[in-house]
């Protein structure tokens, strides 16, 4: 009978399921099966990079290896710790979502939002307090507004830019795009960066008008220019156009916004160069970009990827890079420190003039990343190390880029259009990095990070101390080595200076058997699930390890396997509530559906639906909506009335799924 379920799921992915019914108690929730195999197992049958199951080998165990026992002398207060970073917010790793894929990842329009996306964001909000997201990328520069789009979409792709190595399309969008973002923010605390089109100086300021009017306090800033140092190479500006020209056009944009009576005080962020053909210092050395326009700037920004895979993905001169050969570059502490070294002057300058400093777009490698590398447990360790190193280096935050189906590095990916009727999201390994970093930094907005440089500063075993309100609250420990013999496991002994260790500490481990793994990865015993099966909620039993400390010696010995990340909770206060199941149960979650071809979603328990004769939609009472204007004190919400044949098909599908 399984073929009947498959047939019904595919048939109902068409017009008959314009509005859907949520079915609980499915395992995995909302995923149909084909010939006895979960749809998530079909990933290998797609040609998309996001579902590529290729793996590369972990690097050999270093010889000589790092010491497997070492002492970490850690100051109890930040005033006793030299070089500690500035206070940062908990949601340090946010997301940069390519504007052209917002309709895939976030929602079709203001009335239909992806519940898996909402669940993923809710996980980070619970830990870090908010989430920062940019809607932009290369596609922002050619975006233009239209009155409406077909099929109820609020954003759509239009052609592609053959001068750009990633063949980036331009996009059209409607006013409803802003209501979609506002509705997301009304459900989970998301704050937005939006990109102003910068393809020429005939400024299209619709994004400014509607962004300010509709998003209000959920709008962080407008990005002015996206990787302008590549504009000449991509044919978007004439030869000879340089940093001074960009600064002049930035001034023209400010004048245009002022002439249109838009608020421009503290509203812009730039220059967002990729440090390709320009350096930040060349921009700072113009008329005084960062000082002349300081009152108009929310903050300063750069964009940077540590490598690129452009030749392999899109062709061009030179030899394609080999993922197996570049993998070791991501698996040591040198990777984040070398990437950030060229920005130390800029981050220091930003502190001096009192402006935030953002890494507004990054990931493992531009042009989609590397198969077997960007989607590995090792990449998650790299991104977690990079985030902590950025906080230590006085960055304000960073955004991990999210592209379409044909990239390897996505933190999360919506299912292909042909599979949205019965499949859910796919999680990328670097999403775990964002989640864990939010938990590491907490939601106090006082977290400060110190690179401990213990174990003789060995590059395979970096460690960090995290302070909140001036006191040590957590210690983060990495082990980049893959060694199944356990010979590379280590024990780090924390020796608290000018303070007393507790009688015991709790440790949460981010674990996998190999840095190459794409599956079988857990954070404190939990995971999001397999490809095309992710509902955005952590599953599995929460597992926190309690380790006794030696109060007479004032030390705590923490074991760390190879490979792994360990977060040591030194106190019982602050955001340690995340080890408490009761507190975690308060996490806001949003039900996923059998089909994602939907606008409004009725939520019905399976045991009720299975015995129902099919109530009409008017029998259900809705008390809230994410749709603009659909709920008021004087009018009932807009509810689509399901046809009898729609409900009949839904009932048959659910009956087959539950009972066969």
VEXDREN-2710 file (C-alpha; in Angstrom, 1 decimal):
% VEXDREN-2710
k/r/px/py/pz
1/UNK/0.0/0.0/0.0
2/UNK/3.0/2.3/0.2
3/UNK/2.7/3.1/-3.5
4/UNK/-0.8/4.5/-2.8
5/UNK/0.6/6.9/-0.2
6/UNK/3.2/8.1/-2.7
7/UNK/0.6/8.5/-5.5
8/UNK/-1.7/10.5/-3.3
9/UNK/1.2/12.7/-2.0
10/UNK/2.4/13.5/-5.5
11/UNK/-1.1/14.0/-6.9
12/UNK/-2.1/16.3/-4.0
13/UNK/1.0/18.4/-4.5
14/UNK/-1.0/20.1/-7.3
15/UNK/-3.9/22.5/-7.1
16/UNK/-6.0/20.3/-4.8
17/UNK/-3.8/21.1/-1.8
18/UNK/-3.8/24.9/-2.1
19/UNK/-4.5/24.8/1.7
20/UNK/-3.2/22.1/3.9
21/UNK/-3.9/20.2/7.1
22/UNK/-1.2/19.7/9.7
23/UNK/-0.8/16.1/10.9
24/UNK/0.9/15.4/14.2
25/UNK/2.6/12.2/15.4
26/UNK/4.3/11.4/12.2
27/UNK/7.9/10.1/12.3
28/UNK/9.5/12.0/10.7
29/UNK/6.7/14.6/10.9
30/UNK/5.1/15.4/7.6
31/UNK/7.3/13.1/5.4
32/UNK/5.7/10.6/3.1
33/UNK/7.4/7.4/2.2
34/UNK/8.1/5.8/-1.2
35/UNK/8.6/2.0/-1.5
36/UNK/9.3/1.8/2.2
37/UNK/12.1/4.4/2.1
38/UNK/11.9/7.8/3.8
39/UNK/11.9/10.6/1.3
40/UNK/15.0/12.0/3.0
41/UNK/16.8/9.0/1.5
42/UNK/16.1/10.3/-2.0
43/UNK/18.6/13.0/-1.6
44/UNK/21.2/11.2/-3.7
45/UNK/18.8/11.0/-6.6
46/UNK/18.7/14.8/-6.9
47/UNK/21.5/16.7/-8.8
48/UNK/21.6/19.5/-6.4
49/UNK/24.7/20.3/-4.5
50/UNK/22.8/20.8/-1.2
51/UNK/22.0/17.1/-1.2
52/UNK/25.4/15.8/-2.4
53/UNK/26.5/12.8/-0.3
54/UNK/30.2/12.8/-1.3
55/UNK/32.6/12.7/1.6
56/UNK/36.4/13.4/1.7
57/UNK/38.8/11.7/4.1
58/UNK/39.8/13.4/7.3
59/UNK/43.4/14.6/7.5
60/UNK/46.0/12.2/9.0
61/UNK/46.7/12.5/12.8
62/UNK/49.4/15.2/13.1
63/UNK/52.8/13.9/14.0
64/UNK/53.9/15.1/16.5
65/UNK/50.5/15.6/17.9
66/UNK/49.4/18.1/20.6
67/UNK/49.8/17.2/24.3
68/UNK/46.9/15.2/25.6
69/UNK/46.9/16.7/29.1
70/UNK/47.4/20.3/29.8
71/UNK/46.5/23.0/32.4
72/UNK/44.4/26.1/31.6
73/UNK/45.0/28.9/34.0
74/UNK/41.9/31.1/33.6
75/UNK/41.2/34.4/35.4
76/UNK/37.9/34.5/37.2
77/UNK/37.1/38.1/36.2
78/UNK/37.5/39.9/32.9
79/UNK/39.5/42.7/34.6
80/UNK/42.2/40.1/35.4
81/UNK/42.2/38.8/31.9
82/UNK/44.3/40.6/29.3
83/UNK/42.9/41.2/25.8
84/UNK/39.3/40.1/26.3
85/UNK/36.9/41.1/23.5
86/UNK/34.2/43.7/23.6
87/UNK/30.7/42.7/24.9
88/UNK/28.7/41.0/22.2
89/UNK/25.1/39.8/21.7
90/UNK/24.3/36.1/21.8
91/UNK/23.0/35.7/18.3
92/UNK/26.5/36.5/16.9
93/UNK/26.1/34.2/13.9
94/UNK/23.1/35.4/11.9
95/UNK/22.3/34.6/8.3
96/UNK/22.7/36.3/5.0
97/UNK/20.0/35.0/2.7
98/UNK/20.4/35.6/-1.0
99/UNK/17.5/37.8/-2.0
100/UNK/16.5/35.5/-4.9
101/UNK/15.9/32.5/-2.6
102/UNK/13.9/34.3/0.1
103/UNK/10.6/32.8/-1.3
104/UNK/12.1/29.3/-0.9
105/UNK/13.5/29.7/2.5
106/UNK/11.3/32.2/4.4
107/UNK/8.0/31.9/2.7
108/UNK/5.9/32.4/-0.5
109/UNK/4.3/35.6/0.8
110/UNK/3.0/37.2/4.0
111/UNK/0.3/34.6/4.4
112/UNK/2.5/31.6/4.1
113/UNK/5.7/31.3/6.1
114/UNK/7.9/28.3/6.2
115/UNK/7.3/26.7/9.6
116/UNK/10.7/24.9/9.5
117/UNK/12.4/28.2/9.1
118/UNK/10.5/29.7/12.0
119/UNK/11.5/26.7/14.2
120/UNK/15.1/27.1/13.3
121/UNK/15.1/30.8/14.1
122/UNK/13.2/30.1/17.3
123/UNK/16.0/27.8/18.5
124/UNK/18.5/30.6/18.2
125/UNK/16.2/33.3/19.7
126/UNK/15.7/31.0/22.7
127/UNK/19.5/30.9/23.3
128/UNK/20.8/34.2/22.0
129/UNK/17.8/36.6/22.3
130/UNK/17.3/37.5/18.6
131/UNK/18.5/36.6/15.1
132/UNK/20.0/39.0/12.6
133/UNK/19.3/38.3/8.9
134/UNK/20.3/40.1/5.8
135/UNK/18.1/39.8/2.7
136/UNK/20.5/40.6/0.0
137/UNK/23.7/39.4/-1.7
138/UNK/24.5/39.9/-5.4
139/UNK/20.8/39.8/-6.3
140/UNK/20.0/42.9/-4.3
141/UNK/21.8/45.3/-6.7
142/UNK/19.4/44.7/-9.6
143/UNK/16.2/44.3/-7.5
144/UNK/13.1/46.3/-8.5
145/UNK/9.6/46.6/-7.2
146/UNK/6.4/45.6/-9.1
147/UNK/2.8/45.8/-8.1
148/UNK/2.1/42.1/-8.2
149/UNK/3.6/38.7/-9.2
150/UNK/2.0/35.5/-10.4
151/UNK/1.0/32.6/-8.2
152/UNK/0.9/34.7/-5.1
153/UNK/4.6/35.2/-4.8
154/UNK/6.1/38.3/-3.2
155/UNK/9.5/37.8/-4.8
156/UNK/10.7/36.3/-8.1
157/UNK/13.9/35.8/-10.1
158/UNK/14.4/37.6/-13.4
159/UNK/17.1/36.4/-15.8
160/UNK/20.7/36.1/-14.8
161/UNK/23.9/38.2/-14.9
162/UNK/26.3/36.5/-17.2
163/UNK/29.1/38.8/-16.1
164/UNK/28.9/37.5/-12.6
165/UNK/30.8/34.2/-12.0
166/UNK/27.8/32.8/-10.1
167/UNK/25.3/33.8/-12.9
168/UNK/23.3/35.7/-10.3
169/UNK/19.7/36.6/-11.3
170/UNK/18.1/39.9/-10.5
171/UNK/14.8/39.8/-8.6
172/UNK/11.4/41.5/-8.6
173/UNK/9.5/41.9/-5.4
174/UNK/6.2/43.3/-4.2
175/UNK/5.1/45.3/-1.2
176/UNK/4.0/42.1/0.4
177/UNK/7.7/41.1/0.6
178/UNK/8.0/43.5/3.5
179/UNK/4.9/42.2/5.2
180/UNK/6.3/38.7/5.0
181/UNK/9.5/39.9/6.8
182/UNK/7.4/41.8/9.4
183/UNK/5.2/38.7/10.0
184/UNK/8.4/36.6/10.7
185/UNK/9.5/39.2/13.2
186/UNK/6.1/39.1/14.9
187/UNK/6.5/35.4/15.5
188/UNK/10.2/35.2/16.3
189/UNK/12.6/38.0/17.1
190/UNK/14.3/38.5/13.8
191/UNK/16.0/41.8/12.9
192/UNK/16.7/42.6/9.2
193/UNK/19.4/44.1/7.0
194/UNK/18.1/45.1/3.6
195/UNK/20.1/45.9/0.5
196/UNK/19.5/49.1/-1.6
197/UNK/20.0/48.4/-5.3
198/UNK/23.4/49.8/-6.4
199/UNK/23.6/48.9/-10.0
200/UNK/23.6/52.6/-11.0
201/UNK/22.8/56.0/-9.5
202/UNK/19.2/56.2/-10.7
203/UNK/18.3/55.2/-7.2
204/UNK/15.4/52.9/-6.6
205/UNK/14.4/53.6/-3.0
206/UNK/11.3/51.5/-2.7
207/UNK/13.2/49.2/-0.3
208/UNK/14.0/52.2/1.9
209/UNK/10.4/53.5/1.9
210/UNK/8.6/50.2/2.6
211/UNK/11.4/48.8/4.8
212/UNK/11.1/51.8/7.2
213/UNK/7.4/52.0/7.1
214/UNK/6.6/48.3/7.6
215/UNK/9.5/46.8/9.5
216/UNK/9.9/49.6/12.0
217/UNK/12.1/48.6/14.9
218/UNK/12.9/45.2/13.3
219/UNK/14.9/47.0/10.6
220/UNK/18.6/47.2/11.5
221/UNK/20.1/49.0/8.5
222/UNK/20.3/49.3/4.7
223/UNK/23.3/47.9/3.0
224/UNK/24.7/50.3/0.4
225/UNK/26.7/48.3/-2.1
226/UNK/27.5/44.7/-2.2
227/UNK/31.1/43.8/-2.9
228/UNK/31.7/47.0/-4.8
229/UNK/35.4/46.1/-5.3
230/UNK/34.1/43.5/-7.8
231/UNK/31.9/45.9/-9.8
232/UNK/34.4/46.6/-12.5
233/UNK/35.4/42.9/-12.9
234/UNK/31.7/42.0/-13.2
235/UNK/31.0/44.7/-15.7
236/UNK/28.8/46.8/-13.4
237/UNK/31.1/49.9/-13.5
238/UNK/33.6/51.2/-16.1
239/UNK/37.3/50.5/-15.9
240/UNK/39.1/52.9/-13.4
241/UNK/36.1/53.1/-11.0
242/UNK/37.6/52.8/-7.5
243/UNK/37.1/53.4/-3.8
244/UNK/36.8/57.2/-4.2
245/UNK/34.1/56.7/-6.8
246/UNK/32.2/54.4/-4.5
247/UNK/32.4/56.9/-1.7
248/UNK/31.1/59.6/-4.0
249/UNK/28.1/57.4/-5.0
250/UNK/27.5/56.7/-1.3
251/UNK/27.2/60.4/-0.8
252/UNK/24.8/60.6/-3.8
253/UNK/22.6/57.9/-2.2
254/UNK/22.5/59.8/1.1
255/UNK/21.4/63.0/-0.8
256/UNK/18.7/61.0/-2.7
257/UNK/17.3/59.6/0.5
258/UNK/17.3/63.0/2.2
259/UNK/15.5/64.5/-0.9
260/UNK/12.8/61.9/-0.6
261/UNK/12.5/62.7/3.2
262/UNK/13.6/59.2/4.3
263/UNK/15.4/58.8/7.6
264/UNK/19.1/58.4/6.8
265/UNK/20.5/59.0/10.3
266/UNK/22.3/55.8/11.4
267/UNK/20.5/53.8/8.7
268/UNK/23.3/52.7/6.3
269/UNK/26.0/50.0/6.5
270/UNK/29.0/49.7/4.2
271/UNK/31.3/49.5/2.4
272/UNK/30.8/45.7/2.3
273/UNK/33.9/45.1/0.2
274/UNK/35.1/41.5/-0.4
275/UNK/38.7/42.5/0.0
276/UNK/39.2/41.3/-3.5
277/UNK/40.5/44.2/-5.6
278/UNK/40.4/46.7/-2.7
279/UNK/41.4/46.7/0.9
280/UNK/39.3/48.3/3.6
281/UNK/42.1/50.9/4.2
282/UNK/41.6/52.2/0.7
283/UNK/38.0/53.0/1.5
284/UNK/38.9/54.5/4.9
285/UNK/41.5/56.7/3.1
286/UNK/38.9/58.4/0.8
287/UNK/37.2/61.6/1.9
288/UNK/36.8/59.9/5.2
289/UNK/34.0/57.4/4.5
290/UNK/33.8/56.4/8.2
291/UNK/34.0/59.9/9.6
292/UNK/32.4/62.1/7.0
293/UNK/29.3/59.9/6.9
294/UNK/29.4/58.7/10.5
295/UNK/26.0/60.2/11.3
296/UNK/24.5/58.3/8.4
297/UNK/26.1/55.0/9.3
298/UNK/24.7/52.3/11.5
299/UNK/28.0/50.4/11.2
300/UNK/30.9/49.4/9.1
301/UNK/31.0/46.1/7.2
302/UNK/33.1/43.7/5.1
303/UNK/32.4/40.5/3.3
304/UNK/35.0/37.7/3.0
305/UNK/35.3/34.0/2.2
306/UNK/38.5/32.2/3.0
307/UNK/38.5/30.4/-0.4
308/UNK/36.5/29.9/-3.6
309/UNK/35.3/27.1/-5.7
310/UNK/34.4/29.2/-8.7
311/UNK/36.3/27.2/-11.4
312/UNK/34.7/23.9/-10.5
313/UNK/31.2/25.3/-10.2
314/UNK/31.1/27.8/-13.0
315/UNK/34.2/27.4/-15.2
316/UNK/36.8/29.9/-16.0
317/UNK/40.6/30.1/-16.2
318/UNK/42.9/28.1/-13.9
319/UNK/42.6/24.7/-12.3
320/UNK/39.6/23.7/-10.1
321/UNK/40.5/23.2/-6.5
322/UNK/40.3/19.7/-5.0
323/UNK/38.2/19.4/-1.9
324/UNK/40.4/16.7/-0.4
325/UNK/43.4/19.0/-0.7
326/UNK/41.7/22.1/0.8
327/UNK/40.0/20.2/3.7
328/UNK/42.9/20.5/6.1
329/UNK/42.9/24.3/5.7
330/UNK/39.7/24.4/7.7
331/UNK/40.7/22.1/10.5
332/UNK/43.0/24.1/12.7
333/UNK/43.0/27.4/14.7
334/UNK/45.1/29.1/12.0
335/UNK/42.1/29.2/9.7
336/UNK/40.0/31.8/11.6
337/UNK/43.0/33.8/12.8
338/UNK/44.5/34.2/9.3
339/UNK/41.1/35.1/7.8
340/UNK/40.6/37.9/10.4
341/UNK/44.2/39.2/10.5
342/UNK/43.6/41.6/7.6
343/UNK/40.7/43.3/9.4
344/UNK/42.3/44.0/12.8
345/UNK/43.0/47.5/11.9
346/UNK/39.5/48.1/10.8
347/UNK/37.9/46.5/13.8
348/UNK/40.1/48.7/16.0
349/UNK/39.1/51.8/14.1
350/UNK/35.4/50.9/14.4
351/UNK/35.8/50.7/18.1
352/UNK/37.6/54.1/18.2
353/UNK/34.7/55.9/16.4
354/UNK/32.0/54.0/18.2
355/UNK/30.5/52.0/15.2
356/UNK/29.6/48.3/15.0
357/UNK/31.8/46.2/12.7
358/UNK/30.1/43.3/10.9
359/UNK/31.3/40.5/8.7
360/UNK/28.1/40.8/6.6
361/UNK/28.6/37.7/4.4
362/UNK/30.8/34.7/4.7
363/UNK/30.9/30.9/4.6
364/UNK/33.4/28.2/3.8
365/UNK/34.1/29.2/0.2
366/UNK/32.5/31.5/-2.3
367/UNK/30.8/30.1/-5.4
368/UNK/28.9/27.5/-3.4
369/UNK/31.6/26.0/-1.2
370/UNK/33.3/22.5/-1.6
371/UNK/31.6/19.2/-1.6
372/UNK/32.6/17.1/1.4
373/UNK/34.1/20.1/3.1
374/UNK/31.5/22.8/3.4
375/UNK/28.8/20.3/4.5
376/UNK/31.0/18.4/7.1
377/UNK/31.3/18.3/10.8
378/UNK/34.7/19.9/10.3
379/UNK/33.1/22.9/8.7
380/UNK/30.9/23.3/11.8
381/UNK/34.0/23.3/14.0
382/UNK/35.6/25.9/11.7
383/UNK/32.6/28.2/11.8
384/UNK/32.2/27.9/15.5
385/UNK/35.9/28.7/16.0
386/UNK/35.6/31.6/13.5
387/UNK/32.7/33.1/15.4
388/UNK/34.4/32.9/18.8
389/UNK/37.6/34.4/17.2
390/UNK/35.6/37.3/15.7
391/UNK/34.0/38.0/19.1
392/UNK/37.5/38.0/20.6
393/UNK/38.7/40.3/17.7
394/UNK/36.0/43.0/18.4
395/UNK/33.6/42.2/15.6
396/UNK/29.9/42.9/16.4
397/UNK/28.6/39.9/14.5
398/UNK/28.7/37.9/11.3
399/UNK/26.2/36.4/8.8
400/UNK/26.6/32.9/7.3
401/UNK/25.4/33.0/3.7
402/UNK/22.4/31.0/2.4
403/UNK/22.1/30.3/-1.3
404/UNK/19.9/28.1/-3.4
405/UNK/19.8/24.4/-4.0
406/UNK/23.1/24.3/-5.9
407/UNK/25.5/25.2/-3.1
408/UNK/27.2/23.0/-0.6
409/UNK/27.5/25.4/2.3
410/UNK/23.9/26.3/3.2
411/UNK/23.1/26.4/6.9
412/UNK/19.6/25.3/5.9
413/UNK/17.9/24.5/2.6
414/UNK/14.2/24.2/1.7
415/UNK/13.3/21.2/-0.4
416/UNK/13.3/21.4/-4.2
417/UNK/10.1/22.6/-5.7
418/UNK/9.3/19.2/-7.0
419/UNK/9.5/17.7/-3.5
420/UNK/7.8/20.4/-1.4
421/UNK/4.6/18.3/-1.2
422/UNK/6.2/15.7/1.0
423/UNK/9.7/16.8/2.1
424/UNK/11.0/19.1/4.7
425/UNK/14.2/21.2/5.2
426/UNK/17.8/20.0/5.1
427/UNK/20.1/21.2/7.8
428/UNK/23.7/22.2/7.0
429/UNK/26.5/21.6/9.5
430/UNK/27.2/25.3/10.0
431/UNK/23.7/25.8/11.3
432/UNK/24.9/23.9/14.4
433/UNK/27.7/26.4/14.7
434/UNK/25.2/29.3/14.9
435/UNK/23.0/27.5/17.4
436/UNK/26.0/26.5/19.6
437/UNK/27.6/29.9/19.5
438/UNK/24.3/31.5/20.6
439/UNK/24.2/29.1/23.5
440/UNK/27.9/29.8/24.3
441/UNK/27.4/33.6/24.3
442/UNK/24.0/33.6/25.9
443/UNK/21.3/36.3/25.9
444/UNK/22.7/38.8/28.4
445/UNK/24.4/41.0/25.8
446/UNK/27.4/41.2/28.1
447/UNK/29.4/38.2/26.8
448/UNK/33.1/38.8/26.3
449/UNK/35.5/36.2/24.7
450/UNK/39.1/35.5/25.4
451/UNK/41.3/33.3/23.3
452/UNK/43.2/31.3/25.9
453/UNK/46.1/30.1/23.7
454/UNK/46.6/27.1/26.1
455/UNK/48.4/23.9/25.3
456/UNK/51.3/25.9/23.9
457/UNK/48.9/27.5/21.5
458/UNK/48.5/24.3/19.6
459/UNK/46.4/24.9/16.5
460/UNK/44.4/21.7/16.8
461/UNK/43.2/22.3/20.4
462/UNK/42.0/25.9/20.7
463/UNK/40.2/27.1/23.8
464/UNK/38.2/30.2/24.8
465/UNK/36.9/31.7/28.1
466/UNK/33.5/33.4/28.1
467/UNK/32.7/36.1/30.6
468/UNK/29.3/37.6/31.4
469/UNK/28.8/40.6/33.6
470/UNK/32.6/40.4/34.2
471/UNK/32.7/36.9/35.6
472/UNK/33.8/33.6/34.0
473/UNK/30.7/31.6/33.0
474/UNK/31.8/29.2/30.3
475/UNK/34.9/27.6/28.8
476/UNK/34.9/26.4/25.2
477/UNK/37.3/23.6/24.1
478/UNK/38.0/22.3/20.5
479/UNK/39.6/19.1/19.2
480/UNK/40.1/19.2/15.4
481/UNK/41.8/15.9/15.1
482/UNK/40.0/12.7/13.9
483/UNK/41.5/9.7/15.6
484/UNK/39.4/6.5/16.1
485/UNK/42.1/5.0/18.4
486/UNK/41.3/7.7/21.1
487/UNK/45.1/8.4/21.3
488/UNK/44.3/12.1/20.4
489/UNK/41.6/12.6/23.0
490/UNK/42.8/15.1/25.6
491/UNK/42.0/16.3/29.1
492/UNK/42.1/20.1/29.8
493/UNK/42.4/21.0/33.4
494/UNK/40.8/24.3/34.3
495/UNK/42.6/26.1/37.1
496/UNK/40.6/29.1/38.2
497/UNK/42.7/32.2/39.2
498/UNK/41.3/34.5/41.9
499/UNK/38.2/32.5/42.2
500/UNK/37.0/29.1/43.4
501/UNK/35.8/26.3/41.2
502/UNK/32.3/24.8/41.9
503/UNK/32.0/21.3/43.2
504/UNK/31.0/20.1/39.7
505/UNK/30.5/21.5/36.3
506/UNK/28.3/20.5/33.4
507/UNK/29.6/19.9/29.9
508/UNK/27.7/19.8/26.6
509/UNK/29.5/18.1/23.7
510/UNK/29.2/18.7/20.0
511/UNK/30.2/15.3/18.7
512/UNK/30.8/13.1/15.7
513/UNK/33.1/10.2/14.9
514/UNK/35.0/12.1/12.1
515/UNK/35.4/15.7/10.8
516/UNK/34.2/14.2/7.5
517/UNK/30.8/13.2/8.7
518/UNK/27.7/14.8/7.3
519/UNK/25.4/12.6/9.5
520/UNK/25.5/11.2/13.0
521/UNK/26.3/14.6/14.5
522/UNK/24.9/15.6/17.8
523/UNK/24.8/18.6/20.1
524/UNK/24.4/17.4/23.7
525/UNK/22.8/14.2/22.4
526/UNK/20.3/15.9/20.1
527/UNK/20.2/16.5/16.3
528/UNK/17.9/18.1/13.7
529/UNK/17.7/15.0/11.5
530/UNK/18.5/13.8/8.0
531/UNK/18.3/15.5/4.7
532/UNK/14.7/16.5/3.6
533/UNK/13.4/15.5/7.1
534/UNK/14.2/18.5/9.2
535/UNK/11.2/20.2/10.9
536/UNK/13.5/22.7/12.6
537/UNK/13.2/21.1/16.1
538/UNK/16.0/19.3/17.9
539/UNK/15.2/15.7/18.5
540/UNK/16.6/13.1/20.9
541/UNK/17.3/13.1/24.6
542/UNK/19.2/16.0/25.9
543/UNK/22.5/14.8/27.3
544/UNK/24.6/17.0/29.6
545/UNK/27.6/15.5/31.3
546/UNK/28.3/16.3/35.0
547/UNK/32.0/16.3/36.0
548/UNK/33.2/16.6/39.6
549/UNK/35.9/19.2/40.3
550/UNK/38.7/19.0/42.8
551/UNK/37.9/21.9/45.1
552/UNK/41.0/21.4/47.2
553/UNK/43.2/21.9/44.1
554/UNK/40.8/24.4/42.6
555/UNK/40.7/22.5/39.3
556/UNK/38.2/20.8/37.0
557/UNK/39.5/18.2/34.5
558/UNK/37.5/18.1/31.2
559/UNK/37.9/15.3/28.7
560/UNK/37.5/16.1/25.0
561/UNK/37.4/13.4/22.3
562/UNK/38.9/13.6/18.9
563/UNK/37.1/15.3/17.2
564/UNK/34.7/17.3/19.3
565/UNK/33.7/20.6/20.8
566/UNK/33.0/20.9/24.5
567/UNK/31.1/23.7/26.3
568/UNK/31.9/23.8/30.0
569/UNK/29.2/25.5/32.1
570/UNK/31.0/27.0/35.1
571/UNK/28.0/28.4/36.9
572/UNK/24.4/27.5/37.7
573/UNK/23.1/30.9/36.6
574/UNK/22.6/32.8/33.4
575/UNK/21.6/30.8/30.4
576/UNK/22.4/27.4/31.9
577/UNK/18.6/27.0/31.8
578/UNK/19.2/25.3/28.5
579/UNK/20.2/22.2/30.4
580/UNK/16.7/22.1/31.9
581/UNK/14.0/20.2/29.9
582/UNK/11.2/22.3/31.4
583/UNK/12.8/25.5/30.2
584/UNK/13.5/24.0/26.7
585/UNK/9.8/23.0/26.5
586/UNK/9.0/26.7/26.5
587/UNK/10.6/27.0/23.1
588/UNK/8.2/28.4/20.5
589/UNK/7.6/25.9/17.8
590/UNK/5.5/25.9/14.6
591/UNK/3.8/22.9/13.2
592/UNK/5.0/21.6/9.8
593/UNK/2.6/20.3/7.3
594/UNK/2.2/17.3/5.0
595/UNK/2.4/19.7/2.0
596/UNK/4.0/23.1/1.8
597/UNK/1.8/24.3/-1.0
598/UNK/-0.3/26.2/1.4
599/UNK/-1.3/29.7/2.5
600/UNK/-3.2/29.2/5.8
601/UNK/-2.7/26.1/7.8
602/UNK/-5.3/24.3/10.0
603/UNK/-3.7/22.4/12.9
604/UNK/-5.5/19.2/13.7
605/UNK/-4.4/16.2/15.8
606/UNK/-4.2/13.0/13.7
607/UNK/-6.6/11.0/16.0
608/UNK/-9.2/13.7/15.5
609/UNK/-8.7/13.9/11.7
610/UNK/-8.8/10.2/11.3
611/UNK/-12.3/9.9/12.8
612/UNK/-13.6/13.1/11.3
613/UNK/-16.4/13.4/8.7
614/UNK/-14.7/16.5/7.4
615/UNK/-15.7/19.7/9.1
616/UNK/-15.9/22.8/7.0
617/UNK/-13.3/25.5/7.6
618/UNK/-15.8/27.8/9.2
619/UNK/-16.1/25.4/12.1
620/UNK/-12.6/26.1/13.2
621/UNK/-11.9/29.1/15.3
622/UNK/-8.7/31.0/14.6
623/UNK/-7.4/33.5/17.1
624/UNK/-4.3/34.8/15.4
625/UNK/-2.7/35.1/12.0
626/UNK/0.6/36.0/10.4
627/UNK/-1.2/37.6/7.5
628/UNK/-1.3/41.4/7.3
629/UNK/-4.7/42.8/7.9
630/UNK/-6.3/39.4/8.4
631/UNK/-7.1/39.8/12.1
632/UNK/-8.8/42.7/13.9
633/UNK/-11.1/43.3/16.7
634/UNK/-14.0/44.0/14.3
635/UNK/-13.6/41.3/11.7
636/UNK/-12.9/37.6/11.7
637/UNK/-9.7/36.3/10.1
638/UNK/-9.6/35.5/6.4
639/UNK/-10.1/31.7/6.2
640/UNK/-10.2/29.8/2.9
641/UNK/-13.2/27.4/2.9
642/UNK/-11.9/24.0/1.8
643/UNK/-13.9/22.1/-0.8
644/UNK/-15.3/18.7/0.2
645/UNK/-13.1/16.9/-2.2
646/UNK/-10.0/18.7/-0.8
647/UNK/-10.8/17.4/2.7
648/UNK/-11.7/14.0/1.3
649/UNK/-8.3/13.6/-0.3
650/UNK/-6.6/14.9/2.9
651/UNK/-8.5/12.4/5.0
652/UNK/-7.5/9.5/2.7
653/UNK/-3.9/10.5/2.7
654/UNK/-3.7/10.8/6.5
655/UNK/-5.6/7.5/7.0
656/UNK/-3.1/5.7/4.7
657/UNK/-0.1/7.3/6.3
658/UNK/-1.3/6.6/9.9
659/UNK/-2.8/3.2/9.6
660/UNK/-1.1/1.4/6.6
END
